[in-house]
Each structure stands twice: as C-alpha cells, then as structure tokens.
Amino acid sequence: MKIFMKLFTQIPCKAVNLHIYKNLKREPVKNQKTEMAHKKKKTQSQHANVHRIPTVPTDKAHVVIKKILRVYGLDPNLFDSYTKQQKRFLFQLIVEPTRVKVEEGHRVPRRLVNFMAESTHHFLRTHYFGDESIGLTYLELSTYGLSFAYMLESAKSFFPFQSGQMETIVYVTETITPHRIHQDLDEVGKHIRKTSMMISKMNFRIYGYNWRVTSAQDEIGVVSTIFMSSENPISIHFKHKQKERIAFRVRAGRVITEPAYNAKIDRWFIFQEDETPSVYLDIYIQSHALQRIKERMDIFPAHKKNYYAMEPLLYMHYVQESPSGRPMLVCYFKDNERFVYLGYFPFIILKNKLIVLTFLPLVSDDTLSGQYLRNRLGLQMEDMVFLGMDKLSFYLTVDFDQIPVLKKALVNTEVWFLVEYAANNPEMNFTIDQKKTKMVKKFFEHKTDPEIDTLSSI
C-alpha cells in the first residue's frame, strides 16, 4: 500500500528559509538596544522582497543534496558550477521535520503522543533510503530532499538561471520531483502505522493517524504533521460453555483517508471447503486471550506484545491443525524468510464471527511442539509450567548447552527458531540466568533411573 499516494498536495514554495521565519517569531529581548536592533531587523525582513535569498549556511545542505543525487542515480557534481547565491536558493530548507499532534475531537494520552513522536523521529534518524553506504537518512530525504524538489520546481519563477544551468534543472526534475519523494517516504508511513498498532488495545482504544502537509503560518515554508486519532472498541456478548462472555473486534486504526480496518478471514482459508462465493468471518478476541498474551509473551515490552499479537489476526492469517484436529490461528512473525512462532490462538465460530478464546503457549498439550516434548521427554503440562516453559523468557534465559537432553528435543520443534532469533538479534538483550539453568538441569537429573536411561539414549 502506497501510504503517501493520498497524502500530499502540491504546495507553492516561496524562497524564504524557515530559520529566518523562526527567528522572526522569537520573543523580544529585554535589553533596549538589542530590542531596537531586533525590531529594525524584523521591519527590514517584513519589507524585503519575498524573492530575496536569505544568507544562511549551505554546507550541510550541499552535502545532503549530493547524497540525494547519488541515490537517484544522478551525478552528484551537477550543481558544483553554480554560484553561492544560486546554491543558497536551491538548497535552502523549507520543509520542517514532522510534528505529532492530536486530531481535534479525539482523545490520546500525552505519553502516547510523545511515544509516537520519539518513535517516528528515531526511525527518521536511523533508517536509510536507498543504498545504505550513501548514508541518506529518511530525515534528510523528508526535509532537504523535499525542499530541494520543491525549489527545483520553483526555479524558473523565482530565480534567473543561465540557459545551460536551466537545462540541468530540467534534467534533474525529470527524476527528482516532490511526488516521487512522497512515494519514496512510504516506509515512514508504514512505521507510523506499525507504531499505531503497538499502542492500540482491542479492549480499550484503537489509535490511528492522518498525515497532512500544509503551508506554514504566513505561508512561509512547509509543515508536515501527524494527527493522531482514537476510536472506542467494538464489543459483543456471546455464550460459550454455558457462560456469558464478552469479546472485542480486532481492528486497526485509520490510516490517513482510509477508515479503521476491521479484521476478517475467509472461511475457506480455515476449512478448505469449496464455497462460492467466499464467506468472510469477522474476527473478535476475548479479554482472557489478551491477558494470557501479556503473561506468556514476557520477552517483549507491552507495545510490542500488542503488535506481535495483533498483526497475525489483522493481516497475516496462518492456520495450523492441532494434534486433536482442531484448527488454530498461529501467532508468529517473519524473520527474513523464516517464521518465528510465539503461540497459538484457539477459536470458535458463531455464525459469521470467529472468536479467539485464549492464547496457548508453544508447548501446550494441544500443540505439535507440546505433544512432541511430552512424548520425547516424558513431561506433563504441570512439569512445563513448573519449569516456566509456558513463558517465552524460558527459551532465552536458560543455557541449553548445559542440558543436552532438553536441547536435542527443542531443536526439533518450532520453539528453536525463537532461540536462534534471539541469539542473532542484539535488540532482545537477554542474558543467561544461571540460577534458572541450574534449577532446570537439576530437574532432569532427578528423574527416576529408568527415565534417565531412556533420555540418555535419545
């Protein structure tokens, strides 16, 4: 989905630098002489021709523009022959970094607004567009890149260039345009959508966003703003096993002009039945399942638990049959081309609704891994709960090299993909718990003699 396709409108650019605008807006100083000088400077700026090129440093912009030209496959030295004044005009910064605000009429806690702002700015600063060796960050592309594209479009109207120079400008505008850069910023939009999912709670409030780019106050420069929105949950009451229960609609907040997305799944995808036309089921989830996710996905912070639990229910549906023949939705994420399993979602179907009842750990009795470990190691579910194997942290904090019997068994299950993922991902930042390892090791050593012989022969 090209998020930025619906986002931007063409905004007339004026050759006025935002830094000058900000200086005009600062509070007057107390010193009388300085205050008079400030007023004089302000008056001069107000009467200056709007086409005047402000005197601002261009060294940083010059370096960034060269990177932008390289990323788009152009000669980075195209503008080296231009005068200092011409470069100052083309390279000036007129697009401000993205701000985050709350949409009027919506409720979003301040801490979540700050979280969205910090997450977005961190992504802009640390992720690169195109060839990483060039080093063009999304922050540079969204500020200097857009500013450069806008000023190229405005070059004919605002500043006289020589004929040969104008040919260069026309040549560059065939490749670098505001519209193309808006499209190339699509990854930023995906990150914002992901962050919105992280902070949403199905049983409390769903968050979305709109992204608008408008002229700044007094039409000086361009302002990019994320407006966060909120929606209340949708719930239903149903009866299961003679008990009245409540479930919440699995949803994702709105994205720009698109309304909130309600999760659906094709019934054929679950049962592989020949049905024409397709019958879609609305997906709901019990609060009980959300509580079990909170307990058992204990290797992730709260916002990542929300994301890893909701994405498989919203977009990446994958059904697996349990040993008892019961279909379950898999909770997983993709690491490159490999699936990393986190648990399972058992469900029931009532009319046109699929209702997730709970969240099962990887080693539950009714999962392939749980059945395999139970048969291979002689473990019951009570043993696994006692050891902590129902929680994901077990597989990241136990040194399995000290327990070869357990390691051999785990390697043959999907659980081991999680262990390898954590070992190769520095962000997980988990260390071996020696006390816990010693306890698990002692548990297997204190098996009865026949069991020890059986395990040793595995």
C-alpha positions in Angstrom: 0.0 0.0 0.0 1.4 3.3 -1.0 0.6 5.3 2.0 1.9 8.6 0.7 0.0 8.5 -2.6 -3.1 10.1 -0.9 -1.2 12.3 1.4 0.3 15.3 -0.2 -0.9 18.2 -2.3 1.3 20.5 -4.4 2.2 23.4 -2.2 3.5 26.6 -3.7 7.0 27.2 -2.4 8.4 30.6 -1.5 12.1 31.3 -1.4 12.1 32.1 2.3 14.1 30.0 4.7 12.3 28.5 7.8 15.2 29.5 10.0 14.5 33.2 9.2 10.8 32.6 9.9 11.6 31.1 13.3 13.9 34.0 14.2 11.1 36.4 13.4 8.8 34.6 15.9 11.1 34.5 18.9 10.4 36.6 22.0 11.8 40.1 22.1 14.8 40.5 24.4 14.9 42.8 27.5 17.9 44.8 26.6 16.7 48.1 25.0 19.5 48.4 22.4 19.2 44.8 21.4 15.4 45.1 21.3 15.6 48.1 19.0 18.1 46.3 16.7 15.8 43.3 16.7 12.8 45.5 15.7 14.8 47.1 13.0 15.8 43.7 11.6 12.3 42.5 11.8 11.0 45.6 9.9 13.6 45.1 7.2 12.6 41.5 6.8 8.9 42.4 6.5 9.6 44.9 3.7 12.1 42.7 1.9 11.2 41.3 -1.4 9.9 37.7 -0.9 12.3 36.5 -3.7 15.4 37.7 -1.8 17.8 34.9 -1.0 18.5 34.8 2.8 22.1 34.5 3.9 22.2 31.0 5.5 24.9 28.3 5.7 24.6 25.8 2.8 27.4 23.4 3.7 25.2 20.8 5.3 22.6 21.1 2.5 25.3 20.8 -0.1 26.5 17.5 1.3 22.9 16.1 1.6 22.0 17.2 -1.9 25.0 15.3 -3.3 23.7 12.2 -1.4 20.2 12.6 -2.8 21.6 12.9 -6.4 23.6 9.7 -5.9 20.7 7.8 -4.5 18.6 8.7 -7.6 21.4 7.7 -9.9 22.5 11.2 -10.9 25.9 12.9 -11.0 26.5 14.4 -7.5 28.6 17.2 -9.1 25.8 18.6 -11.3 25.5 21.8 -9.2 29.2 22.4 -8.4 29.4 25.1 -11.1 26.6 27.1 -9.7 27.3 30.3 -7.8 27.0 30.5 -4.0 23.8 32.6 -4.3 22.2 30.1 -6.7 23.1 27.1 -4.4 21.7 29.0 -1.5 18.4 29.4 -3.4 18.2 25.7 -4.4 19.5 24.1 -1.2 17.6 26.1 1.3 15.5 24.2 3.9 11.8 25.0 3.6 10.3 21.7 4.9 10.2 21.3 8.7 10.7 17.9 10.4 7.5 16.0 11.2 5.4 17.1 14.2 2.9 15.0 16.1 -0.4 16.3 17.4 -3.8 15.0 18.4 -6.7 15.3 15.9 -9.3 17.7 17.1 -12.2 15.9 18.9 -10.1 12.8 19.7 -8.5 11.6 22.9 -4.9 10.4 23.0 -2.9 10.5 26.2 0.1 12.7 26.2 2.5 9.9 26.9 1.4 8.1 23.7 1.8 11.3 21.7 5.3 11.6 23.0 5.9 7.9 22.2 4.7 8.4 18.6 6.9 11.4 18.2 10.0 9.7 19.6 9.5 6.6 17.6 8.9 8.5 14.4 12.0 10.7 14.8 14.1 7.8 15.8 13.1 6.0 12.6 13.8 9.0 10.5 17.3 9.5 12.0 18.4 5.8 12.0 17.0 4.3 8.8 18.4 4.9 5.3 16.8 5.3 2.0 18.4 3.5 -1.0 21.9 2.3 -0.7 22.9 2.4 2.9 26.6 3.1 2.0 25.5 6.5 0.7 24.1 7.4 4.1 20.9 9.3 3.2 18.6 9.1 6.2 14.8 9.4 5.9 15.1 12.6 7.9 17.3 14.1 5.3 15.1 12.9 2.5 11.9 14.3 4.1 13.5 17.7 4.8 16.3 18.6 2.5 15.1 16.2 -0.2 11.6 17.6 -0.3 12.9 21.2 0.0 15.3 20.6 -3.0 12.5 19.1 -5.1 10.1 22.0 -4.4 12.8 24.6 -5.1 13.7 22.9 -8.4 10.0 23.2 -9.4 10.1 26.9 -8.5 13.5 27.7 -10.1 12.0 29.2 -13.3 9.6 31.5 -11.5 11.8 32.7 -8.6 15.4 33.0 -9.7 17.1 33.7 -13.0 19.5 30.9 -14.2 21.5 30.8 -17.3 20.3 28.6 -20.2 22.8 25.8 -19.5 22.0 25.8 -15.8 18.3 25.7 -16.6 18.9 22.6 -18.8 20.5 20.9 -15.8 17.5 21.8 -13.6 15.0 20.4 -16.1 17.1 17.3 -16.4 17.1 16.7 -12.6 13.4 17.4 -12.3 12.7 14.5 -14.7 14.0 12.2 -11.9 13.5 14.1 -8.6 10.0 15.5 -8.0 8.0 16.2 -4.9 5.6 13.5 -5.9 8.3 10.8 -6.2 9.9 11.7 -2.9 6.4 11.5 -1.3 6.1 8.0 -2.7 9.6 7.1 -1.5 8.7 8.1 2.0 6.2 5.2 2.1 8.4 3.3 4.6 8.0 6.1 7.1 4.2 5.8 6.8 4.4 2.0 7.4 6.4 2.6 10.5 3.8 5.1 11.8 1.1 2.6 11.1 3.1 -0.1 13.0 3.5 2.3 15.9 -0.2 3.0 16.0 -0.8 -0.8 16.3 1.7 -1.0 19.1 -0.1 1.5 21.3 -3.7 0.3 20.5 -5.6 -2.0 22.8 -8.5 -4.0 21.4 -10.5 -3.8 24.7 -9.8 -0.1 25.4 -9.0 2.2 22.5 -7.8 2.0 18.9 -5.4 4.6 17.6 -4.8 5.7 14.0 -3.4 8.8 12.3 -3.7 11.2 9.5 -0.7 12.9 7.9 -1.1 16.3 6.4 1.4 18.6 4.7 0.4 22.3 4.6 1.9 25.7 4.2 3.4 27.1 7.5 2.0 30.2 9.2 2.2 33.2 6.8 2.8 30.6 4.0 6.5 30.5 4.9 7.8 27.0 4.3 6.0 23.7 4.6 4.8 21.9 7.8 4.5 18.1 8.0 2.2 17.0 10.9 0.9 13.6 12.1 -2.5 14.0 13.6 -3.3 11.0 16.0 -6.9 9.8 16.2 -8.7 7.4 18.5 -11.7 5.1 18.4 -13.6 3.2 21.1 -13.6 -0.6 21.0 -16.5 -2.6 19.4 -17.7 -5.5 21.6 -20.2 -8.3 21.5 -21.6 -10.7 24.1 -21.8 -14.4 23.4 -22.3 -17.7 25.3 -19.8 -20.4 25.4 -19.8 -23.5 27.7 -22.9 -22.1 29.5 -21.2 -18.8 30.3 -21.9 -15.3 29.1 -18.7 -13.8 27.7 -17.5 -10.6 26.0 -15.2 -10.3 23.0 -13.8 -7.3 21.2 -13.5 -6.6 17.4 -9.9 -7.0 16.1 -9.3 -3.7 14.4 -6.5 -1.3 13.2 -7.0 2.5 13.4 -7.5 4.6 10.4 -4.6 5.5 8.1 -4.8 8.9 6.5 -8.0 8.9 4.5 -8.7 5.2 4.9 -11.2 4.3 7.8 -10.4 1.9 10.6 -9.7 -1.6 9.3 -11.8 -4.5 10.7 -10.1 -7.9 10.6 -11.8 -10.6 8.5 -10.8 -14.1 7.4 -12.1 -16.2 4.6 -13.9 -19.3 5.9 -12.3 -21.3 3.1 -8.9 -20.4 4.4 -9.7 -22.3 7.6 -11.6 -25.4 6.4 -10.5 -25.6 2.7 -14.2 -26.1 1.7 -15.5 -25.3 -1.8 -17.7 -22.3 -1.1 -18.8 -19.9 -3.7 -18.9 -17.0 -3.1 -16.3 -16.7 -0.3 -17.8 -16.3 3.2 -15.8 -13.9 5.4 -15.8 -14.1 9.2 -15.3 -11.0 11.4 -12.5 -11.7 14.0 -13.1 -11.0 17.7 -10.9 -11.7 20.7 -11.7 -12.3 24.4 -10.0 -10.2 27.1 -8.9 -13.5 28.6 -6.7 -14.1 25.5 -5.2 -10.6 25.8 -4.4 -11.3 29.5 -2.7 -14.6 28.5 -0.6 -12.8 25.8 0.5 -10.4 28.5 1.6 -13.2 30.8 3.2 -15.5 28.2 4.9 -13.1 25.8 7.1 -11.9 28.6 10.2 -11.2 26.5 8.6 -8.1 24.8 7.7 -4.7 26.2 3.9 -4.0 26.3 3.7 -2.2 23.0 5.5 -5.0 21.1 3.2 -7.6 22.6 0.3 -5.6 21.2 1.9 -5.6 17.7 3.0 -9.2 17.6 -0.3 -10.4 18.8 -2.5 -8.3 16.6 -0.7 -8.4 13.2 -1.3 -12.2 12.7 -5.0 -11.6 13.4 -5.3 -8.5 11.3 -3.2 -9.3 8.2 -1.1 -12.4 8.3 -3.5 -15.2 8.8 -1.9 -18.6 9.1 -3.9 -21.7 10.2 -2.4 -24.9 11.6 -4.2 -28.0 12.8 -3.5 -29.2 16.3 -2.8 -32.9 17.1 -6.5 -33.3 18.1 -7.6 -32.0 14.6 -8.6 -28.6 15.8 -7.7 -25.6 13.6 -5.9 -22.8 15.3 -4.5 -19.4 14.2 -0.8 -19.2 14.6 0.8 -16.2 16.4 4.1 -15.5 14.6 6.3 -13.0 12.9 8.6 -13.3 10.0 12.4 -13.0 10.4 13.7 -12.8 6.8 12.0 -15.8 5.2 11.6 -17.8 8.3 8.5 -18.0 10.6 9.2 -17.4 14.3 6.3 -18.9 16.3 5.1 -17.3 19.5 2.0 -19.2 20.3 -1.5 -20.2 19.1 -5.0 -18.8 19.0 -7.7 -21.4 19.5 -11.1 -20.1 18.4 -14.8 -20.9 17.9 -17.1 -19.8 15.1 -20.5 -18.4 15.8 -22.5 -17.5 12.7 -20.3 -15.0 10.8 -17.9 -14.4 13.7 -14.6 -16.0 14.6 -13.9 -15.5 18.3 -10.4 -16.1 19.7 -10.8 -17.7 23.1 -7.3 -17.7 24.5 -3.6 -17.7 23.8 -1.8 -21.1 24.0 1.9 -21.3 24.7 4.1 -23.2 22.2 4.3 -26.2 24.5 0.7 -26.5 25.3 -0.9 -30.1 25.4 -2.8 -29.4 22.2 0.2 -28.2 20.1 2.6 -30.2 18.0 5.6 -29.0 20.0 3.9 -29.7 23.3 3.0 -33.2 22.2 6.5 -33.9 20.9 8.2 -32.8 24.1 5.7 -34.7 26.2 6.4 -37.9 24.3 10.2 -37.3 24.0 11.0 -36.2 27.5 8.2 -37.7 29.5 7.0 -34.3 30.6 3.5 -33.3 31.7 2.0 -29.9 31.3 2.3 -29.4 35.0 6.1 -30.0 34.7 6.4 -27.5 31.9 4.5 -24.8 33.9 6.7 -25.5 36.9 9.9 -25.1 34.8 8.5 -21.9 33.2 8.3 -23.4 29.7 4.9 -21.9 29.1 6.6 -18.4 29.0 8.8 -17.3 26.2 11.5 -16.0 28.5 12.4 -19.6 29.4 13.9 -20.1 26.0 16.1 -17.0 26.1 17.4 -17.3 29.7 18.3 -21.0 30.0 21.7 -22.2 28.9 20.6 -25.3 26.9 24.2 -26.4 26.3 24.3 -27.4 30.0 21.2 -29.6 29.4 21.9 -31.5 26.2 18.8 -33.8 26.6 16.5 -30.8 26.5 18.4 -29.1 23.8 18.2 -32.1 21.5 14.4 -32.2 21.9 13.9 -28.5 21.4 15.9 -28.3 18.2 13.3 -30.5 16.5 10.5 -28.1 17.3 9.5 -24.6 16.1 10.5 -23.3 19.6 14.1 -23.4 18.5 13.5 -20.8 15.8 12.8 -18.3 18.6 16.0 -19.3 20.4 18.1 -18.7 17.3 16.3 -15.4 16.5 17.0 -14.1 20.0 20.7 -15.2 19.8 21.1 -13.3 16.5 19.1 -10.2 17.4 21.0 -7.8 19.8 17.8 -5.9 20.5 16.5 -8.8 22.5 19.2 -8.1 25.1 18.6 -11.3 27.2 21.3 -12.9 29.3 21.6 -16.4 30.7 20.1 -16.9 34.1 22.5 -19.3 35.8 20.2 -20.0 38.8 17.3 -20.9 36.5 19.6 -23.0 34.4 20.8 -24.9 37.5 17.2 -25.5 38.6 16.2 -26.9 35.2 19.3 -29.0 35.0 18.6 -30.4 38.4 15.0 -31.2 37.5 16.2 -33.5 34.6 19.0 -35.0 36.7 16.5 -36.1 39.4 14.4 -38.2 37.1 13.9 -41.8 38.0 16.7 -44.2 36.8 14.6 -45.8 34.0 13.7 -42.3 32.7 17.3 -41.2 32.8 18.4 -44.2 30.8 15.6 -43.5 28.3 16.6 -39.9 27.9 20.3 -40.7 27.6 19.6 -43.0 24.7 17.8 -40.2 22.8 
